[in-house]
């Protein structure tokens, strides 16, 4: 049934995903604010829902723009299931906002294949990632993705390699001016987030949790599939897949090296994993296998949400 619904691109599919997301938000919201009602926190939480709903539309746009898949909506339903699988992502407004800016940067990078206005696209991507780093500092590692994209398309203009630094320093200057003239606490907020820690014991503890262990298993499966079957795609699609895998890898690195003790940073990996996952679902030969895979993920996600509540 799920295959029949999401195997075709249909506006109704977005409503289904948003309805599932809304239901999850209501459940998590009731748990988070069962003791007392706070208008300010509730407003932030509602904003988180709006940002994630917009992210669903953005993911579908990226999938279509990068030629990964133009005919189905598997990516958006997988992204929705991943949000249910890791409910902590629904509560972290700063990560949600930062991830949205990373996706906006990625949207510009996937269109580099046309080599039209490439400098503007690289500058835009660097600006979006720099803004993302304000809210979650180590998202600055996604600058690696910009250089990977420049390398993939092998442009001969050496100036492209310096453009990301222009975007970064432009946003840095704006942030510093705002901090010194209006509110210096912004600098303190960024400094508090600028901690890079690799604690193997902490990482193993995180992956002992049901939801993160399932997410890790799915990530390994999808990445292995994509690496093994990447040669089956056209050259232009292969380049897009390489960028998606790079985005996924950087997202995992940000999660592993963060000093945060929750799984909310896995949000950075969910969009690229859903894009790779859509290719995996499409590779399955029989509809009943596709249905079984999606139903299994739905059940695992529902169990994770139930355990969280």
N, C-alpha and C positions, 0 to 999 in steps of 0.2 A: 504493500500500500504506500509506504513512504517513497519507494522508488517511483511509483506512478505519479506521485505528486511532484517530487523534486527533480525528476528526470527532464522536465521541461521548464524553461524560464517563464515564470508567471508572477505577476504582481501579488496574487493571493499568497504566494509562498512567503513573501516578506511579512504579511500580516500574521501568518502562522508562527514564524520565528519570533516576532515582536510579542505575540500573545504568550508564547512559552516563556520568553524573557521576563515579561511583566509578572507572570505567575510566580516565577522564581524570586523576583525582586520583592513581591508582597510577602512571601514566606520568610525571606531573610530579613526584611524590614521589621516584621512582627517579632522576630527573635531579637533583633538588635535594640528595638525600642519598647520592649515589653514592660520595662520598669517605669519609664517616664517618656513623655513626648516632648521633643525639642524641635521647635520650628526651624531653626537655622540648620541643624543637622539633617532634618527631613528634606529641606530644600536642596542641600548638597546631594543627598541620596537620590532625589528625583532627577537632579541634573546628571547624575551618573547614569541613570536609566536612559535619558535622552541621548547622551554621548555614545553609549553602547548601541542603541538603536540606530544611530547615524553610522556607527562603525560597520554595522551589518550591510547597509546600502553601499558604503565605501568599499568593502571587501568584494561585493559583487561587481562593482565598477572596475576594480583592479583586475579581477579574474577575466572579465570581458576585454579590457584594454590590453592586457598582456597576452591575449590569444590562448590562455591556458584552457579555457572552455567557454564557448559562447551559447551553449544550448541547454544548460541545466543550472540548478541552484543548490547543488550538493555542498558547495563551500559554505554557504550561509547557515544551513542547518547543522553542519559539523561545528561551525563556530559557536552556534547557540548551545549545542550539546556540551562543548568544552567549557562554556561558562557555567553550566550546571554542575559539571564534573569538579570544577574548582570554585566553589561558591565564594571564597575569600575575595575573588576578583571583583565581586559586585559591591564591595564595601570600600574599596581603596580609590577615592576620587582622583588623587594625584597621579596614580599609575594609569587610570582610565584616560585621563586627559593627556598625559604624556604619550600613551600608546596611540591615541588618535592623531597626534602630531607626527608620530613616526609613520603611520599609515598614509598621511597626507604627503610626507616626503617620498615614501615608496611609490605613491601614485605618480609622482613626477619622474621618478627613476625608471619606471616600467615603460614610459613613453620615449625613452632615449633612443630606442631602436630606429626611430624615423630620422634621427640626427638633425631634426628641425628645431631651431632655437635651443640647442643643447646647452649652451652656456646659461641661459635663463633657467632651464630645468634644474641644472646642477646647483645654481645659486638658490633657487626656491627650496630644493631639498635640504641644503645646508642650513637655511634659515629655520625651516620647520623642525629639524633635529635639534638645533640650538635652543629653540623654544621648549621642546620636549625635555631637554636637560635641566631646565629651570625647575620643573616639577618633580623630576626623578633624575638625579644627576648622571647616573651611569648609563642612561639612554644615549649619552654622548658617544658611546661605543658604536652606535649605528652610523657614525661617520665612516666607519670601515666600509659600509655598504655603498657609499657614494664612490669611493675609490675602486671598489670591486666593479661597479657599473661602468666607470670610465675605462677600466682595464678590459672588460668584456667587449666593449664596442671599439676598442683600439683606436680612438681618435688620435690623429697626429698633432693636434693643436696642444702644445705643452701648457698653454694657459689654463686649460680645463682643470689641471691638477692643483692650481692655486685658488680657484674660485671658492671651494669649500671653506678655506681659511678666511676669505673675505666675508662670507655669510656669518661665520662663527664670531669674528671680531666685531662685526656690525651689531649683532645681538648682545655681545658682551658689553660693548660701550653703552648701549641703551639701558641694560640692566644696572650697570654701575651708576649711570646718571640718575636713574630712578631711585636707587638705594641711597645715594648720598644726598639727594635733594628732597626725597619724600619719605621713604621707609627703609631704614638700614636692615631691618629684620629679614628682608629678602636675602641678603648676603649670608646671614647667619643660617637661614633655612637651607640654602644651597650647600654651605659648608658642612652642616650636620649630615647631609645626604651623601657628601663626597667621601664616603668610606668604602674602601674595597677590601673585602675579607674573603679568604679562601680557607674554610674550616671543614675538613673532610668529615669530621664527626658530626658537625651540624648538618651537612648535606645528606649524610646517610640517614640521619634522624628524620629529615624532611621526606625522603623517599620511602620511609617505613610507613608513612601515612597512606591510607587506602587510595585517596584521590590522586596524589602525586605519583604513586607507584603505577597506577593505571595509565596516567598521562605519559609517564616515561616509557611504558611498554608500547603504547600507541605511537609515540614519537619515533622510537627505534624501528618499528614495523614500517611506518610510512617513509622514513628516510631511506631505509634499505631498498624498499620498492622503487623509490624515485631514482636512486643511484643506479640500480641494476637495469632499469628500463628507459633511462633518459635518451638513449640512442634511437628509440622508436619514434621520437618526435622530430618535427622539422627544426631546422637550425635556429629560426627566430624563436620558436617555442622553447628550445633548449636553453637559449640565453635567458629567457624569462624564468625558467625553472631554476637555473643557477642562482639568480638573484633571490628567488623565493627561499631556496635552501640556505643561502647566505644570511638572509633575514632571520630565518629560524635558528640557525647556529648562533648568531649574535644574541638573539633573545635568550637562548639557553645559557650563554656565557654570563649575561647580565644577571640572570636568576642565580646561577651558581656562586658568583662572586659577591652578591649583595649581602649586607649584614642584616637584612630583614629576616625575621623568623617565620613569616607566613608565606603562602604560595601565590600571593597576588601578582608577583612579578612574572608568573607564567603567562600572564595576559599577552606579553610581548611575543610569545611563541604561538599563540592560538590562531591568529590570522594566517600566517604562513603555513602552519600545520593543517589548517582547514583547506587551504589551496592545494597542498600536496595530497591531502586526503581525498579531495574531489577527483584527482587523477587516479588514485587507488580504487575508488568505487567504480569509476568508469572502466577500469581494466578488468573488472570481474565479468565473467562471460554470461552468467545467468542471473535473471532478475531476482530469483529467490535467494541467491547468495548475497546480492546487494541488500535486499530487505533484511536478511538475517544479520548482516554486519551493522546496519543502521539501528535495528531494534536492539541489538546487543549493546551498542554504545548508548542508546537511550536508557536502557535498564541500568547500566553502570552509572550513568550520570544521575539518574533519579535516586539510586541508592546512596550515592555520594552526597546529594543534597539532603536526603533524609537523615543521614548520619550527622551531617553538619548541624541540622536543626535540632 
